[in-house]
Amino acid sequence: MFVNACNQIRETIYGVMGLSVLATNQVAASNGTAFMIAPGIIATAAHLCHLNSDSTQPRHSQFEAIRSPDVGQSLEAATFIAEDTQRDIALLRLTSPRSNACVVLDVNRIPSGTPCGSLGFPLASVSFSQSGRLFNLVERFQSASVSAFISIAQSGQQLSQYETDSLMYPGSSGCPGFLENAKVFAMHVRSVMDQNAAQTSQTRISISRWVPASDIRDFARTNGISV
């Protein structure tokens, strides 16, 4: 069902990495997925731009990205533009993009029950050695259905989010959610966690939450980017 859509989306998705030098020979990295929404501009989850993928911690000082078809080539430098930590959206600019292939955002409300897919780089990792760093990326597709469109109260704001009936792979933040026609309706930002009866640990439940494409478009326009 999503084979043709994946072929289109693949041209627009990026593995993205944030880096911070903490001390001599000590570097911290966060990673996830991003996708191009306008020529040279990629959107990702804001928490990925911070130490330990935690928006309450300092923002990384350096960003790099690599487009899916270009994995294996050198990473592209990126610069931070802006973020909305409440909505969990961040925008980065590629310094010299190899491609300007962009997603098409669908800002209409998607009905519950609609099949959807996502493509990106969950389960990615960054390793460091004396010879440099290695960004380990495997493109993965995941599928689900839209289960709800909800409004949640957060820091005095009412924020809209999609829910899907899916247990996403760890590290799926920033993956675009798309329809069979390859239009992107949302970006994955978190999976719902449930405290167990012993109150000692958390487990994922089969609900994932997504920032609507309309929020991404509006945030981009607020920052002078035509989408």
N, C-alpha and C positions, 0 to 999 in steps of 0.2 A: 504493500500500500504506500509506503513512504520512500521507496527506492529512488524515484525521480526527485522527490523533495530533498533527500539527503545529498544527491549529486549537486543540487543547486546550493544548499546551505553550506556544504563543505568548502566552497569557494570563499566563504565569508567569515569562517570561524577561526579563532586564534587561541593557542595556548598562551597565557599571560603569566608573567612572573614579576613579583615585587621583591626588591633586595634592599637590605640595610646592613651597613658595616657597624657592628656593635663594639668591636675592639680589634686590636691587631690579631689577624688570623681568625677572627670570629665574625661570620656573616650569617644573617637570618634571611629566610626566603619564604614567601607565600605564593601559591599558584592556583590557577583555575582556568576558566574559559572566558573568552570575550568574543564579540562579533561586531563587524563593521556596519554602522548605521548611516554613515555619510563618508564621502571620500576622505580617507586618512583618519577617521574618527572611529574608535571602538568603544563599545559599552561593556561594562562588567559589573560584578557585585562589589559594592564599596568596601565590604569587610576584607576582601582579598587584597586591598591596597594598604593594609595595616599589618603590623607585627602580629604574628600568631593568628592571622585572619580574624582579628578582633578589632572592631571599629573604635573601641575605647582606648586602644593603644596607639602609639605614634605611627604616623604614615611612613611607608617606605620612601627612601630617597631616590631609588632608581627603578625603572621599569623596562622590561623587554617583552617581546611577543614574537610568535611565529605562526604564520597561516598554515592551516592543515595541509594543503598540497605542498608546502615548502618545508615540512618537518624533515630534518636532516641537514638543512642549510643553516647558515649563521642566523642568530636571532636579530630581530629588528629593534632598534631603540624606540622608546615611547616616552612621552612626557605627560605628566598629570595635568588635567584641565580643571576638573571640579568633581565634587561628590555630594550626595545627599544621603547621610548615614541613616536617616529615619526610613527612607524608602529603599535604601541599600542599592543605590545606583552610583556608578562612577564613570567618568569619561576620560579617555586617554587619547593622545594624538601621536600617530606614528610619524617619526621624523622624515623618513624617506620610504613610503609604502611601496612594496613591490606590486601591489594590486589595489584597485579601488572598487572591487566587487562588493556590493552592499546588500544587506537583507532588505526585504520589503516589510514594513511594519503594518500589521492589521490592528487598528485602534478601535475597531468595533467590539462590542461585548460578545464573547463566544459562548454559545449555549452549553449548558450542562449535557454531558453525554457525547460531546464531540471528541472523536479520536484525535490524539496529538502525539508528536514525537519530539525528542530533543537529541542534539548532537553536540559533542564536545569532548573534553579531556578529563573525565573523572578518574580517580585513582592515579593521577599523575604524581610525580615526585621530583625533587631537585637534590642531587648529590654533589658533594664537593670533594676534591682531591688536590694534590699538588699540581696536577696538570690542568686544573680548571674546574668548571662545573658542568654537570650533565643534567639536562632537562628531559626527563623520561616521559614521553607522551604516547598514548595510544588512543586513537579516535574511537569513541563508543556511541552507539545509538541506543536510546531507551524509548519505550512507548507507554502510553497511558490514555486516560480519558479525562476530560474536564469534569470535575465533580461538583464544584461550587464557585461562585464569585462572592467574596465576603468583604465586609468592612470591619477593620479592627482599630481599636483605640490605642494610640501610641504617642506618648509625650504630648498629650493634648491635641493630637491630630487624628482624624479619621482616615485611615489608609485602606485603599482597595487592593485586594490580592485575589489571584486565582488559586484554587486548590485542585490538585489532580490525585487520582486514586493510585498512587505509585510509590514504591519504596525505591528511591533513587540511590545509585551508587554514591559512596562517600566522595566528596570532592567535586560534586556536580554544579556547584555555584557558578553562575555566569553562563550556563548553557542556555541557548535560545530554545524556547518552546515554539514549535511550528505546526501548521496544519498540512493536510495532504497537498494543498496548492503551493506549499513552501513559504507561505506568509508567516511571519513571526508575530505571535500574539502576546508573548510574555518572556521573562527571564527568570530562571530558577535561582532562588536565594536561600532556601532552607528546607529541611525536612522536620516534621513535627516530632518532638521527643516526648516520651511518656515515662514518668517515674514509676519504678516497680514497687511492689508491695513492701519490700524491706527498706525502701527509701535510700538505697545505697548506690544505685546506678540508674542510668537512663538507657532506654532502648528506642530505636526508631519505630514508628508506626507508619502504616501505608498511606500517609498524606504528605504531599510536597506542596510548597507554596512558591508563588511566582509573582513577580512585579509585572503589572500590565504594560503592554507596549505603549499605551497612551501616556503613562507616566514617564517612560523613557523619552518619548517624543517631546513632551512638554519640558522636561528637564534640559534636553538638548537645545531647544529653542530659547529657553531662559538664558543659556550660555552662548547665544549667538550662532548656533549651529543649525543650518537649514536641513530638516528631515522631512 
